[in-house]
Amino acid sequence: MINNVYYILKEKPLCSTLIKMPKYRLVYFNARGKAETARILFALAGEEYEDVRLFPDLPWPSQEGKDKWIETKSELGLPFGQVPVLDVDGKRLCQSNVIAKYLAKQFGFAGKGVWEEARAEMISACVYDAFQKGRPCSLEQDPIKKAELLEKFLKDSKEIMDNFRQILEENGGGSGFFVGDGITWADINFAVRIDQIFDRIGENADKFLKDWPKLLALKQRVEKYPKIAEWIEKRPKTTR
Ligand SMILES: N[C@@H](CCC(=O)N[C@@H](CS)C(=O)NCC(=O)O)C(=O)O
């Protein structure tokens, strides 16, 4: 029954060699949203996983989609009733940043040592907070209130971008990454989540970032990693 609502993007037999590889399954809606950082980490690491997308044929947001979600979610075994959920050999994790950090540690993109790991986590938490601020605007239906919320979000975001710029520049001048000397899940989170929220509010993240050229260059650096670029090219095209 549950399998009928799943869209399995890739269904390949997992490693059958002598080394037992963990079997990963990532469950989310048919959107980039809070699952995309994890998907990019899988792409960057070249790791197999099942990209499970719930109700790909139902429009979202719609009453039909919401009804189907309420009807189905109790059957999915979600630890706290929300997605994304990562299933690792039948054990489950929720919370997008926890999932991303777990995968980053598994695949070597969490930062080197305790301090870099903590900095990457700090930046990811700030990315989450910064872009959650766009949600009221993205959900508002009244055009006048929406315009007011958009103005406030863009104004608040300018201050936050200055903070991100400063943190980036503190790390060797700002032409590398947020933490250490290589890409971490913090850079990926920044690049992914800014696109996602700006798309949701009908704005363009790259256009907005023109006033912070080093942040724009960081985003483009992340997107140009060959394995990431390949995933961006082939992933399902979704509006959010
Ligand atoms: N803090 C959580 C929030 C998860 C969340 O809000 N998930 C939404 C989808 S983006 C959800 O499951 N909504 C359906 C529901 O709450 O019933 C995270 O980062 O994973």
The ligand as an SDF file (V2000), in Angstrom:
LIG
                    3D

 20 19  0  0  0  0  0  0  0  0999 V2000
   12.7640   21.3170   11.5580 N   0  0  0  0  0  0  0  0  0  0  0  0
   12.3280   20.2760   10.6600 C   0  0  0  0  0  0  0  0  0  0  0  0
   11.0580   20.7620    9.9570 C   0  0  0  0  0  0  0  0  0  0  0  0
   10.4790   19.6860    9.0630 C   0  0  0  0  0  0  0  0  0  0  0  0
    9.2550   20.1850    8.3370 C   0  0  0  0  0  0  0  0  0  0  0  0
    8.7370   21.2970    8.5680 O   0  0  0  0  0  0  0  0  0  0  0  0
    8.7630   19.3130    7.4420 N   0  0  0  0  0  0  0  0  0  0  0  0
    7.5750   19.6300    6.6730 C   0  0  0  0  0  0  0  0  0  0  0  0
    7.8910   19.5810    5.2020 C   0  0  0  0  0  0  0  0  0  0  0  0
    9.0850   20.8030    4.7610 S   0  0  0  0  0  0  0  0  0  0  0  0
    6.5100   18.5840    6.9720 C   0  0  0  0  0  0  0  0  0  0  0  0
    6.8140   17.4220    7.2110 O   0  0  0  0  0  0  0  0  0  0  0  0
    5.2520   19.0250    6.9240 N   0  0  0  0  0  0  0  0  0  0  0  0
    4.0960   18.1680    7.1230 C   0  0  0  0  0  0  0  0  0  0  0  0
    3.6090   18.1440    8.5490 C   0  0  0  0  0  0  0  0  0  0  0  0
    4.1740   18.8280    9.4160 O   0  0  0  0  0  0  0  0  0  0  0  0
    2.6090   17.4500    8.7940 O   0  0  0  0  0  0  0  0  0  0  0  0
   13.4470   19.9460    9.6560 C   0  0  0  0  0  0  0  0  0  0  0  0
   14.3140   20.7900    9.4110 O   0  0  0  0  0  0  0  0  0  0  0  0
   13.4790   18.8210    9.1330 O   0  0  0  0  0  0  0  0  0  0  0  0
  1  2  1  0
  2  3  1  0
  2 18  1  0
  3  4  1  0
  4  5  1  0
  5  6  2  0
  5  7  1  0
  7  8  1  0
  8  9  1  0
  8 11  1  0
  9 10  1  0
 11 12  2  0
 11 13  1  0
 13 14  1  0
 14 15  1  0
 15 16  2  0
 15 17  1  0
 18 19  2  0
 18 20  1  0
M  END
$$$$
